[in-house]
Each structure stands twice: as structure tokens, then as C-alpha cells.
Amino acid sequence: MDSSQLRSLQAPLKEQYLENPDSAKLTLRAGGSLGEDGITCRVDTGRQLAEAGLHPATGGDGTALCSGDMLLESLVACAGVTLRAVATALEIPVRGGRVTAEGDLDFRGTLAVDRDAPIGIQSIRMHFQLDTDADDEQLATLVKLTERYCVVLQTLAQATEVSVECGVE
């Protein structure tokens, strides 16, 4: 896809959202079923079933996906797509590359070993290794705009409000 194709694809959506801002507001949903075998949760990704379970550092055997890894994978996927879209829109040639994310976690918190240990990923580092002839200014623009428009990155970076409820079937 080139920049003109991307612009033609997005132009009617941008116009619609300008004319009717509420049409741009959607609720994304994800769902899963508690696993019947072991401590797992089956998540329907829309394409295939993903089964998440305990990380080996919390007693898992490594056969199920770790939800922390899935969080980082979502960040990598979103950032990669966003970077590609920005590069395409700005006609910055990117032939390929890799996106990586690392997150630091202290498992003492989630296992209730130490009440003072934090629960959750405390810091995330993301890195782009690109196959491109872009100059330093273009690379800086790519990173700046990817950070600005990446939905998952912005969700993690902001203090997103989360509410939790429980019901009985």
C-alpha cells in the first residue's frame, strides 16, 4: 500500500468522524472462558483460540500463553502497524524491521510473597530495528508519531480508568 491508497482508504472515515464525532467512538471487547483443565482462560481472539495460563515464574509449565507476554505482544503489534501506517503516509521507505518490547516484573507481588513488592509490569522498553534509508530526522518523526498514535502504547502510558465487576451465572 502506498500513501495515496492509505489516504483514500482513510479519507471517508476521517470525514465521517469530523462530521459526526460520536461515530468514531467504539467499544472494543474481548472475552474468554475459564479453562476446564488447569489454571487457564481461553480467549477468543477472533481468528483462533488463545489459552492463557500461569507463567512459569508463578507455577505454570510454560505450555499456556502468559497474559503479560500477550500484553507486550499487543503493544508490539499495535506499534508495528502504527509505524507502518505513519511511514506509508509520510512516504518514508521502510523495507522491513523488527519491533521488540520488554517489561520488568517482580513476581513476589503477584504471588503475595512480599506485600511491598509491586504487582504488574513496572517498566516497558520498546525498540524498533528498521531496514530503511531514512535519515535521523525521519526516524525521529516515525518514532514520535508512532508513540503519539499507537492505541496500546497510549493506553499503557496514560492512567487509564479500569472498573471491575463480578456476577454469577
Helices and strands as residue ranges (DSSP letters): H 3-19, G 21-24, E 32-34, E 40-44, E 49-53, G 56-58, E 65-66, H 67-89, E 94-105, H 107-110, E 121-132, H 136-149, H 151-157
